Amino acid sequence: MRLASFATAFALFFSIVFAQEQQPKRSPDVPYVPTPDAIVQSMLRLANVQKSDVVYDLGCGDGRIVITAAKMYGAHGVGVDINPERIREARENARQAGVESLVKFVEGDLFEADIKDATVVTLYLLPSVNLKLRPKLMRDLKPGTRIVSHAFDMDDWKAEKRDDVDGRPVYFWTIPEKK
């Protein structure tokens, strides 16, 4: 009887540990809402993505933006998401799209991610998150790096370009020269 109790406790312990590993390290900053394909196309077009670009998607969800950048333009891409389930989904989507060699997905906090190699950064966050992220973008990105945001602007940092897709805005900025 004791062996059965020990085995049950052991199984319960590992199921709890496994369940904890499946959860994000902290709550995501935004809910997962997939970016519609027409918006993805607009974002990549507005950023003028080329084969030589490295596209980072902060809060990448299922990976569709960097996967599309790889498929359509041959660009490299990095998706960052705090949710391990989204990262698994993104990796599987990249495998199915045949672009695994061009993209990678990192489970992590978008505020702590190493983004210095980005030439394009895509966002579909919230206004408050965009504003909280803005100092990191200015600090970590090289001048000339392009930033594109679906739906939400950056308050007093006026967009250089704007597109509207089915009534939904897409904003574009370029990281300025450092002073």
C-alpha positions as CSV (number, residue, x, y, z in Angstrom):
1,M,0.0,0.0,0.0
2,R,2.8,2.4,0.8
3,L,4.4,1.8,-2.6
4,A,1.2,2.7,-4.3
5,S,0.9,5.9,-2.2
6,F,4.5,6.8,-3.0
7,A,3.9,6.2,-6.7
8,T,0.7,8.3,-6.6
9,A,2.5,11.1,-4.8
10,F,5.5,10.9,-7.2
11,A,3.1,11.0,-10.3
12,L,1.2,14.0,-8.8
13,F,4.5,15.8,-8.1
14,F,5.7,15.4,-11.7
15,S,2.3,16.4,-13.2
16,I,2.4,19.6,-11.1
17,V,6.0,20.3,-12.2
18,F,5.1,19.6,-15.9
19,A,2.0,21.8,-15.6
20,Q,4.1,24.6,-14.2
21,E,6.6,24.3,-17.0
22,Q,3.7,24.7,-19.5
23,Q,2.7,28.0,-18.0
24,P,4.4,31.4,-18.8
25,K,6.9,32.6,-16.3
26,R,4.6,35.5,-15.7
27,S,1.3,36.6,-17.1
28,P,1.5,37.8,-20.7
29,D,1.3,41.6,-21.2
30,V,-1.4,41.1,-23.9
31,P,-4.0,38.5,-24.8
32,Y,-3.2,36.3,-27.8
33,V,-5.0,37.6,-30.8
34,P,-3.7,36.4,-34.2
35,T,-2.9,39.1,-36.7
36,P,-5.0,38.8,-39.8
37,D,-3.1,37.8,-42.9
38,A,-4.0,41.1,-44.7
39,I,-2.5,43.0,-41.8
40,V,0.7,40.8,-41.8
41,Q,1.1,41.6,-45.5
42,S,0.6,45.3,-44.9
43,M,3.1,45.3,-42.0
44,L,5.8,43.6,-44.0
45,R,5.2,45.8,-47.1
46,L,5.2,49.0,-45.0
47,A,8.5,47.9,-43.5
48,N,9.9,47.2,-47.0
49,V,11.1,43.7,-45.8
50,Q,14.0,42.3,-47.9
51,K,15.9,39.1,-48.0
52,S,18.7,40.7,-46.1
53,D,16.4,41.6,-43.1
54,V,16.1,40.0,-39.7
55,V,12.5,40.5,-38.6
56,Y,11.8,40.3,-34.9
57,D,8.2,39.8,-33.7
58,L,7.8,40.7,-30.1
59,G,4.8,38.8,-28.8
60,C,4.9,36.5,-31.8
61,G,2.0,34.2,-30.9
62,D,1.8,31.5,-33.5
63,G,4.7,32.9,-35.5
64,R,2.8,34.0,-38.6
65,I,4.6,37.3,-39.1
66,V,8.2,35.9,-39.2
67,I,7.0,32.9,-41.0
68,T,5.4,35.0,-43.7
69,A,8.6,37.2,-43.9
70,A,10.6,34.1,-44.5
71,K,8.2,32.6,-47.1
72,M,7.5,35.7,-49.1
73,Y,10.8,37.6,-48.8
74,G,13.4,35.0,-47.7
75,A,14.1,37.1,-44.6
76,H,15.4,35.6,-41.4
77,G,13.1,36.0,-38.4
78,V,13.0,35.7,-34.6
79,G,9.7,35.4,-32.7
80,V,9.6,36.1,-29.0
81,D,6.7,35.0,-26.8
82,I,6.4,34.4,-23.1
83,N,3.9,31.6,-23.6
84,P,5.5,28.2,-24.1
85,E,2.4,26.9,-25.9
86,R,2.6,29.7,-28.5
87,I,6.3,28.9,-29.0
88,R,5.6,25.2,-29.6
89,E,2.8,26.2,-32.0
90,A,5.1,28.7,-33.9
91,R,7.8,26.1,-34.3
92,E,5.4,23.6,-35.7
93,N,4.0,26.2,-38.1
94,A,7.5,27.0,-39.3
95,R,8.2,23.3,-39.8
96,Q,5.0,23.0,-41.8
97,A,5.8,26.1,-43.9
98,G,9.3,24.8,-44.6
99,V,11.1,27.8,-43.2
100,E,12.7,26.3,-40.1
101,S,16.2,27.2,-41.4
102,L,15.2,30.9,-41.6
103,V,13.3,31.4,-38.4
104,K,13.6,30.7,-34.7
105,F,11.3,31.1,-31.8
106,V,12.4,32.1,-28.3
107,E,10.3,31.7,-25.1
108,G,10.9,34.8,-23.2
109,D,9.9,38.2,-21.9
110,L,9.8,40.8,-24.7
111,F,11.1,43.4,-22.3
112,E,14.2,41.3,-21.7
113,A,14.8,39.9,-25.2
114,D,18.0,40.5,-27.0
115,I,16.8,42.4,-30.1
116,K,20.0,44.1,-31.2
117,D,20.3,42.1,-34.4
118,A,16.8,43.2,-35.6
119,T,16.5,45.3,-38.8
120,V,12.7,45.2,-38.5
121,V,10.6,44.8,-35.4
122,T,6.9,44.0,-35.6
123,L,4.4,44.6,-32.8
124,Y,0.7,43.8,-32.1
125,L,0.6,44.7,-28.4
126,L,-1.4,47.4,-26.5
127,P,-0.8,51.2,-26.3
128,S,0.5,50.9,-22.7
129,V,2.9,48.0,-23.7
130,N,4.1,49.9,-26.8
131,L,5.0,52.9,-24.6
132,K,6.7,50.7,-21.9
133,L,8.7,49.0,-24.7
134,R,9.7,52.2,-26.5
135,P,12.7,53.0,-24.3
136,K,14.1,49.5,-24.9
137,L,13.6,49.9,-28.7
138,M,15.4,53.2,-28.7
139,R,18.2,51.9,-26.5
140,D,18.8,48.4,-28.1
141,L,18.1,48.9,-31.8
142,K,20.5,50.4,-34.3
143,P,19.5,53.6,-36.1
144,G,17.6,52.8,-39.2
145,T,15.8,49.8,-37.7
146,R,12.2,49.8,-38.9
147,I,9.3,49.2,-36.4
148,V,5.8,48.4,-37.5
149,S,2.8,48.1,-35.1
150,H,-0.6,46.8,-35.9
151,A,-3.5,48.8,-34.3
152,F,-1.6,50.9,-31.8
153,D,0.7,53.9,-32.1
154,M,3.5,55.2,-29.8
155,D,1.7,58.3,-28.4
156,D,3.9,61.3,-29.1
157,W,6.3,59.5,-31.3
158,K,4.5,60.2,-34.6
159,A,4.5,57.5,-37.2
160,E,6.4,58.2,-40.4
161,K,3.9,56.2,-42.4
162,R,0.4,54.7,-41.8
163,D,-1.6,52.1,-43.7
164,D,-5.2,51.2,-43.2
165,V,-6.4,47.7,-43.9
166,D,-10.2,47.1,-43.5
167,G,-10.3,50.1,-41.1
168,R,-7.4,48.8,-39.0
169,P,-4.3,51.0,-38.7
170,V,-0.7,49.9,-39.3
171,Y,2.0,52.3,-38.1
172,F,5.6,52.6,-39.2
173,W,8.7,54.3,-37.5
174,T,12.4,54.2,-38.0
175,I,14.9,54.3,-35.1
176,P,16.6,57.7,-35.3
177,E,20.3,58.5,-35.1
178,K,21.5,58.4,-31.5
179,K,22.3,61.8,-30.0
